[in-house]
Amino acid sequence: MMRILVVGNSPLPEENTKSRPAAGLRTKQFISALEDFGKSELLQVKIAMPECYEPGEERGENVISKDDPALMSKIQAIHDKFRPDVIVSVNSFPSYIVAGLKSEAPIWADLNGWMMAEAEAQANKLGSNDLLGHYREMEERVIRRADKISTVSLAQKYAVLGELAMMGRLNKENFGYRFVTAIPNGTEWFPGEKGEERMTAVPKVGFRLLWVGGYNTWVDEETLFAAVEGAMAKNADIYYISTGGEIEGLDDSTYARFRAKVAKSEFKERFIFLGWIETAQIPSLYLSVDAGINVDLLCVETETGARNRINEMMKFGLPVITTLGSEIASEVGRAGAGLTVTSGDISGLTAAILEMAVDQKDYGQKGARYIEEKCNYRVLTQPLVEWLGSAAPAPDRDVKVDFGARGKLKTAKRYLKQSGWKKFLKKLYQKFRLR
């Protein structure tokens, strides 16, 4: 029987916590696949995101706070006692921790979003490059150690392949090896989500447009505000309903800037901010609104990342308005699940809001069908299940490619042997001139 150690994040979506983070949704997606995998003993370890819990709230067995200074040693002790045959790490930070374990087990590392693209977006909002080195260190450790990698998009897959190449892991041993697999975010129905109670804090009339979740570094708050305010000026029935807010420890400026703009608007009474709401309230929220909105900056993170808010909106049958850039945004258009607009196009986004306010058509039904058929956990995690059937270290385990002086000397010797002294000296002269 295969012993599988999975290290992910909590809270999971079935927990009733202050917020439902993307990392917990992703962990649930992988755990569901692992639980369905037969002939195995599964041990779950979850790295808790403390900002999602109330102080002193019970978190369960083998749940360790991200802020615990003994996090690494505790997971190493769990690993040593369990002696896994395979390790599956879900999300970037757990993958960083797992990549530092002393273990011979093959590791599947899930990079839920490209850390370096997220770092760029954060640097833009902070006006500083100070944290780039921190993210690079995390990404590099995972890339150097992992035996198999999953990404959240096809675009991120090719970004990671580029990183593998720069670290010498696209080599003769790994030729033909399917090192990186794209597994998009999925979603399913969780316990208690199919309720019928509506949220009293949301107006009972009008066109209610929903923003759900955090205002992260890749959110285009200027376009979002200008378009919503412009639509409100032309249609007095439009309300903007917002949950979420700043992202603790990552971005506390985007949400603040958006709120500051709203405070000066003549329509500020029609912007309703609910803050972070408990997981148990989410079904009531979706039942109380008419459409959802997502507005991104066109940046590398948008092009390589995912948007769980869009998946969840479609699951609940909510028509979607979104700017283009991410893969899931394009899927909204292809599935007929809503309206898509070019990033940064204020007038186009205003027009889309006004159009949706008049007629939501069958966008919601088409979106729900898309999620049910193409974004369920079992379909999307099939590559992981297939790998588990013959899990093994990457072919280049323990192979080191030398890009330093010794590696360059070997290259020169090989070229000399293949080409002779005349061509070798000519090439050497050419390289000297090109410096």
NORURLIN-V525454 format. One record per pair of residues at least 4 apart in sequence whose ideal C-beta (glycine too) atoms are under 8 Angstrom apart, sorted by the first residue. I is the first residue (numbers start at 1). J is the second residue. D is the distance in whole Angstrom. If there is no record, write none. Layout:
# NORURLIN-V525454
I J D
I J D
This chain:
# NORURLIN-V525454
1 39 6
1 40 6
1 41 6
2 39 6
2 40 4
2 41 7
2 85 5
2 86 6
2 388 7
2 391 8
3 40 7
3 41 5
3 43 7
3 82 6
3 83 7
3 84 5
3 85 5
3 86 7
4 34 6
4 37 7
4 40 5
4 41 7
4 42 5
4 43 7
4 84 6
4 85 7
4 86 5
4 87 8
4 88 6
4 388 7
5 43 5
5 45 7
5 78 8
5 79 6
5 82 6
5 84 4
5 86 7
5 87 5
5 88 7
5 105 7
6 30 7
6 31 6
6 34 6
6 42 7
6 43 7
6 44 5
6 45 7
6 87 8
6 88 5
6 89 8
6 90 7
7 45 5
7 46 8
7 47 7
7 75 7
7 87 7
7 88 7
7 89 5
7 90 7
7 94 5
7 97 7
7 98 5
8 23 7
8 24 8
8 26 7
8 27 3
8 30 7
8 31 7
8 44 7
8 45 8
8 46 6
8 47 7
8 89 7
8 90 4
8 91 6
8 94 6
9 21 7
9 23 4
9 24 6
9 26 8
9 27 5
9 46 6
9 47 5
9 48 7
9 49 6
9 90 7
9 91 5
9 93 7
9 94 6
10 15 7
10 24 6
10 27 7
10 46 4
10 47 7
10 48 5
10 49 7
10 52 8
10 59 7
10 60 7
10 63 6
11 15 4
11 17 4
11 20 7
11 21 7
11 24 5
11 48 7
11 49 7
11 52 5
11 53 7
11 59 8
11 279 8
12 24 5
12 27 6
12 28 5
12 31 8
12 46 8
13 20 6
13 24 6
13 25 6
13 28 5
13 190 5
13 279 7
14 28 8
14 190 5
14 191 5
14 279 8
15 24 8
15 279 6
16 278 6
16 279 5
16 280 5
17 52 5
17 53 6
17 57 8
17 278 7
17 279 6
18 51 8
18 52 5
18 53 7
18 54 7
18 276 5
18 278 6
19 51 8
19 52 5
19 244 7
19 276 5
19 277 8
19 279 8
20 24 6
20 25 7
20 52 8
20 279 5
20 282 7
21 25 7
21 49 6
21 52 6
22 26 6
22 112 7
22 185 8
22 306 8
22 308 5
23 27 6
23 49 7
23 90 8
23 91 5
23 93 8
23 112 7
24 28 6
24 49 7
24 52 8
25 29 7
25 185 7
25 187 7
25 308 6
26 30 7
26 90 6
26 91 6
26 110 7
26 112 5
26 152 8
26 185 7
27 31 6
27 46 7
27 90 5
27 91 7
28 32 6
28 190 8
28 377 8
29 33 7
29 90 8
29 183 8
29 185 7
29 186 5
29 187 8
29 377 5
29 380 7
29 381 6
30 34 6
30 88 6
30 90 5
30 110 6
30 381 6
30 384 7
31 35 6
31 44 6
31 90 8
32 36 7
32 188 7
32 377 4
32 378 8
32 381 7
33 37 7
33 377 6
33 378 7
33 381 4
33 384 5
33 385 6
34 40 7
34 42 5
34 88 7
34 384 8
34 388 8
35 42 6
36 378 7
36 385 7
37 42 8
37 385 6
37 388 6
40 388 8
43 62 7
43 78 7
43 82 5
43 84 7
44 62 6
45 62 5
45 63 8
45 64 7
45 75 6
45 78 6
46 59 8
46 60 7
46 62 7
46 63 5
46 64 7
47 63 8
47 64 6
47 65 8
47 66 5
47 71 7
47 93 7
47 94 5
47 97 7
48 52 8
48 53 7
48 59 5
48 63 5
48 64 7
48 65 5
48 66 6
49 53 8
49 66 6
50 65 5
50 66 6
50 67 6
51 248 5
51 249 7
53 57 4
53 59 7
59 63 4
59 65 8
62 78 7
64 68 5
64 71 6
64 74 5
64 75 7
65 71 7
66 71 7
66 93 7
68 74 7
70 74 5
71 75 7
71 97 7
72 76 6
72 97 6
72 100 6
73 77 6
74 78 7
75 79 6
75 97 6
75 98 8
75 101 7
76 80 6
76 101 6
76 102 7
77 81 6
78 82 6
79 83 8
79 84 7
79 87 8
79 101 6
79 103 6
84 103 7
84 105 5
85 105 6
85 391 7
86 105 6
86 106 6
86 107 8
86 108 7
86 388 7
86 391 5
87 98 6
87 101 7
87 103 7
87 105 5
87 106 7
87 107 5
87 108 7
88 107 8
88 108 5
88 110 7
88 384 7
89 94 5
89 95 4
89 97 7
89 98 4
89 99 8
89 107 7
89 108 7
89 109 5
89 110 6
90 94 6
90 95 8
90 110 5
90 112 7
91 95 7
91 110 6
91 111 8
91 112 5
92 96 6
92 111 5
92 112 6
92 113 7
92 115 5
92 138 7
92 139 8
92 142 7
93 97 7
93 138 7
94 98 6
95 99 6
95 109 4
95 110 6
95 111 6
95 142 5
95 146 7
96 100 7
96 138 4
96 141 6
96 142 6
97 101 7
98 107 6
98 109 7
99 107 7
99 109 7
99 141 5
99 142 5
99 144 7
99 145 4
99 146 7
100 141 6
100 145 8
103 107 7
106 147 4
106 148 7
106 391 5
106 392 6
106 393 5
106 394 8
107 145 6
107 146 5
107 147 5
107 148 7
108 146 7
108 147 7
108 148 5
108 149 8
108 150 7
108 384 7
108 387 7
108 391 8
109 142 5
109 145 8
109 146 4
109 148 7
109 149 5
109 150 8
110 149 8
110 150 5
110 151 8
110 183 7
111 115 7
111 139 8
111 142 7
111 149 6
111 150 7
111 151 6
111 152 8
111 156 7
111 160 7
112 152 5
112 185 8
112 306 8
113 117 7
113 118 6
113 152 6
113 156 7
113 301 7
113 304 7
113 305 5
113 306 7
114 118 7
114 151 7
114 156 5
114 159 5
114 160 7
114 300 7
114 301 7
114 304 5
114 305 7
115 119 6
115 135 5
115 138 6
115 139 5
116 120 7
116 132 8
116 135 6
116 136 7
116 139 6
116 159 8
117 121 7
117 156 8
117 159 7
117 299 7
117 300 4
117 301 4
117 303 8
117 304 5
117 305 7
118 122 6
118 135 7
118 217 7
118 218 8
118 301 5
118 305 8
119 123 6
119 131 6
119 132 5
119 134 8
119 135 4
119 136 8
120 124 7
120 132 8
120 299 7
120 300 6
120 301 7
121 125 7
121 216 8
121 217 4
121 218 5
121 297 7
121 299 6
121 300 8
121 301 5
122 126 6
122 131 6
122 217 5
122 250 6
122 251 7
123 127 8
123 128 6
123 129 5
123 131 7
123 132 6
124 217 7
124 299 7
125 217 5
125 251 6
125 253 6
125 254 6
126 130 8
126 131 7
126 253 8
131 135 6
132 136 6
133 137 6
134 138 7
135 139 6
136 140 6
137 141 7
138 142 7
139 143 6
139 163 7
140 144 6
140 163 8
140 167 7
141 145 6
142 146 6
142 149 8
143 149 8
143 160 7
143 163 5
143 164 6
143 167 6
143 169 7
144 167 6
144 169 8
146 394 8
147 392 7
147 393 5
147 394 4
147 397 7
148 179 7
148 181 7
148 387 6
148 391 8
148 394 7
149 160 6
149 179 6
149 180 5
149 181 7
150 180 7
150 181 5
150 182 7
150 183 5
150 383 7
150 384 7
151 156 4
151 157 5
151 159 8
151 160 6
151 180 6
151 181 7
151 182 5
151 183 7
151 304 8
152 156 6
152 182 7
152 183 7
152 184 6
152 185 6
152 304 8
152 305 6
152 306 4
153 157 7
153 182 6
153 184 7
153 304 6
153 305 7
153 306 6
153 326 7
153 327 5
154 158 7
154 182 5
154 327 7
155 159 7
155 303 5
155 304 4
155 327 7
156 160 6
156 182 7
156 304 4
156 305 7
157 161 6
157 180 5
157 181 7
157 182 5
158 162 7
159 163 7
159 304 6
160 164 6
160 180 5
161 165 6
161 170 7
161 179 7
161 180 6
162 166 7
163 167 6
164 169 4
164 170 5
164 179 6
164 180 7
165 169 7
165 170 4
168 400 8
168 401 3
168 403 6
169 174 6
169 179 7
169 394 8
169 396 6
169 401 8
170 174 6
170 179 8
171 175 7
171 396 6
171 399 7
171 401 6
173 177 8
173 394 8
173 395 4
173 396 4
173 399 5
174 179 6
174 394 6
174 395 5
174 396 5
177 394 7
177 395 5
179 394 7
181 383 4
181 384 8
181 387 8
183 380 5
183 381 6
183 383 6
183 384 7
184 306 7
184 327 7
184 328 7
184 375 7
184 380 6
185 306 5
185 308 6
185 311 6
185 328 7
185 375 8
185 380 8
186 311 7
186 371 8
186 375 4
186 376 6
186 377 5
186 379 7
186 380 4
186 381 8
187 308 7
187 311 5
187 312 6
187 315 5
187 371 6
187 375 6
187 376 8
188 315 8
188 376 6
188 377 6
189 193 5
189 194 6
189 315 7
192 280 6
192 283 7
193 282 7
193 283 5
194 283 7
195 283 4
195 284 6
195 287 7
196 287 7
197 283 8
197 284 5
197 287 7
198 202 7
198 204 8
198 284 6
198 287 5
198 288 5
199 281 7
199 284 4
199 285 5
199 287 8
199 288 4
201 272 7
201 274 6
202 208 6
202 239 8
202 241 6
202 272 7
202 285 7
202 288 4
202 289 6
203 208 6
203 239 5
203 272 7
205 237 7
206 237 4
206 238 7
206 239 5
207 235 7
207 237 5
207 238 5
207 239 7
207 290 5
207 291 7
207 356 8
207 357 4
208 239 5
208 241 5
208 288 7
208 289 4
208 290 5
208 291 8
209 228 7
209 238 7
209 239 7
209 240 5
209 241 7
209 289 7
209 290 7
209 291 6
209 292 7
209 293 5
209 321 8
209 353 7
209 356 8
209 357 8
210 241 5
210 242 8
210 243 8
210 285 7
210 286 8
210 289 4
210 291 7
210 292 5
210 293 7
210 313 7
210 318 7
211 224 8
211 240 7
211 241 7
211 242 4
211 243 7
211 244 7
211 292 8
211 293 6
211 294 8
212 243 5
212 244 6
212 285 7
212 292 7
212 309 5
212 312 7
212 313 7
213 243 7
213 244 4
213 308 7
213 309 5
214 244 5
214 245 7
214 246 7
214 247 4
214 251 8
214 255 8
215 219 5
215 221 6
215 244 7
215 245 7
215 246 7
215 247 7
215 251 7
215 254 4
215 255 4
215 258 6
216 247 5
216 250 7
216 251 6
216 254 7
217 247 8
217 250 7
217 251 5
217 254 7
217 301 7
218 296 6
218 297 5
218 299 6
218 301 5
218 302 5
218 305 7
219 224 7
219 254 5
219 295 7
219 296 7
219 297 7
220 224 6
220 295 5
220 296 6
220 297 5
220 323 7
220 343 7
220 344 7
221 225 6
221 254 5
221 255 8
221 257 5
221 258 4
221 261 7
221 295 8
222 226 6
222 257 8
222 261 8
223 227 6
223 295 6
223 323 7
223 343 8
223 344 6
223 345 8
223 346 5
223 349 6
224 228 6
224 258 7
224 293 7
224 295 4
224 349 8
225 229 6
225 258 6
225 261 5
225 262 7
225 265 8
226 230 6
226 346 5
226 350 8
227 231 6
227 295 7
227 346 5
227 349 4
227 350 5
227 353 6
228 232 6
228 238 8
228 240 5
228 271 8
228 293 8
228 353 7
229 233 7
229 265 5
229 267 6
230 234 7
230 346 7
230 347 8
230 350 4
231 235 6
231 238 5
231 350 5
231 353 4
231 354 5
231 357 7
232 236 7
232 238 5
232 240 8
232 267 4
232 270 6
233 267 7
234 350 8
234 354 6
235 354 6
235 357 6
237 357 7
238 270 7
238 353 7
238 357 6
239 270 5
239 271 8
239 272 6
240 270 6
240 271 5
240 272 7
241 272 5
241 274 7
241 285 8
241 288 8
241 289 6
242 271 7
242 272 7
242 273 5
242 274 7
243 274 5
243 275 7
243 276 7
243 277 5
243 285 7
244 255 8
244 275 8
244 276 6
245 255 5
245 273 8
245 275 6
245 276 6
246 251 6
246 252 4
246 253 8
246 254 7
246 255 4
246 256 7
247 251 4
247 252 7
248 252 7
251 255 8
252 256 7
253 257 6
254 258 7
255 259 6
256 260 6
257 261 7
258 262 7
259 263 6
259 273 7
260 264 7
261 265 7
262 268 5
262 271 5
263 268 6
264 268 8
265 271 7
267 271 7
274 285 8
277 281 4
277 282 7
277 285 7
281 285 6
282 286 7
282 312 8
283 287 6
283 316 8
284 288 6
285 289 7
286 312 8
286 313 8
286 316 4
286 318 6
287 316 8
289 318 7
290 318 8
290 319 7
290 356 8
290 357 8
290 360 6
291 318 6
291 319 4
291 320 7
291 321 6
291 338 7
291 356 5
291 357 8
291 360 6
291 363 8
292 309 7
292 310 8
292 313 4
292 318 5
292 319 7
292 320 5
292 321 7
292 338 8
293 320 8
293 321 5
293 322 7
293 353 7
294 307 6
294 309 6
294 310 6
294 320 7
294 321 7
294 322 4
294 323 7
294 329 7
295 322 7
295 323 5
295 349 7
296 302 4
296 307 8
296 322 8
296 323 5
296 325 5
296 326 7
296 329 8
296 343 6
297 302 6
297 343 7
297 344 8
298 302 6
298 303 8
298 323 8
298 325 5
298 343 4
298 344 7
299 303 7
299 325 8
300 304 6
301 305 5
302 325 4
302 326 5
302 343 7
303 325 6
303 326 7
305 326 6
306 311 8
306 326 7
306 327 7
306 328 6
307 311 7
307 322 8
307 326 5
307 328 5
307 329 7
308 312 6
309 313 6
310 314 6
310 320 6
310 322 6
310 326 8
310 328 5
310 329 7
310 332 6
311 315 6
311 328 7
311 371 7
311 375 6
312 316 7
313 318 4
313 320 5
313 367 7
314 318 7
314 320 6
314 332 8
314 335 8
314 337 5
314 364 8
314 367 3
314 368 6
314 370 6
314 371 5
314 375 8
315 367 8
315 368 6
315 371 5
315 375 8
316 368 8
317 364 4
317 365 6
317 367 7
317 368 4
318 364 6
318 367 7
319 337 7
319 338 5
319 339 8
319 356 6
319 360 5
319 361 7
319 363 4
319 364 5
319 367 7
320 332 5
320 337 6
320 338 3
320 339 8
320 363 7
320 367 6
321 338 6
321 339 5
321 340 8
321 341 7
321 349 7
321 352 5
321 353 6
321 356 6
322 329 5
322 332 6
322 338 7
322 339 8
322 340 6
322 341 7
323 329 7
323 340 7
323 341 5
323 342 7
323 343 4
323 344 8
323 345 8
323 349 7
324 329 5
324 330 6
324 333 8
324 340 5
324 341 7
324 342 6
324 343 6
325 329 6
325 343 5
326 330 7
327 331 7
328 332 7
329 333 7
329 340 6
330 334 6
330 340 7
331 335 6
331 337 8
331 370 7
332 337 5
332 338 5
332 340 6
332 367 7
333 337 8
333 338 8
333 340 4
335 366 6
335 367 6
335 369 8
335 370 4
336 362 8
336 363 7
336 366 4
337 363 5
337 364 8
337 366 5
337 367 3
337 370 6
338 356 8
338 363 5
338 367 7
339 352 4
339 355 7
339 356 6
339 363 8
341 345 5
341 348 4
341 349 5
341 352 5
342 348 6
345 349 6
346 350 6
347 351 6
348 352 6
349 353 7
350 354 6
351 355 6
352 356 6
353 357 6
354 358 7
355 359 7
356 360 6
360 364 7
362 366 6
363 367 6
364 368 6
365 369 6
366 370 6
367 371 7
368 372 6
369 373 6
370 374 6
370 375 7
371 375 4
371 376 7
372 376 6
374 379 7
375 379 8
375 380 7
376 380 7
377 381 6
378 382 7
381 385 6
382 386 6
383 387 6
384 388 7
385 389 7
387 391 6
393 397 4
401 407 7
402 406 5
402 407 3
402 410 7
403 407 5
403 408 8
404 408 7
405 409 6
406 410 7
407 411 7
408 412 6
409 413 6
410 414 6
411 415 6
412 416 6
412 424 8
412 428 8
413 417 6
414 418 6
415 419 6
415 423 8
415 424 6
415 427 7
416 420 7
416 421 7
416 424 4
419 423 4
419 424 6
419 427 7
420 424 7
421 425 6
422 426 7
423 427 6
424 428 6
425 429 6
426 430 6
427 431 6
428 432 7
429 433 6
430 434 6
431 435 7
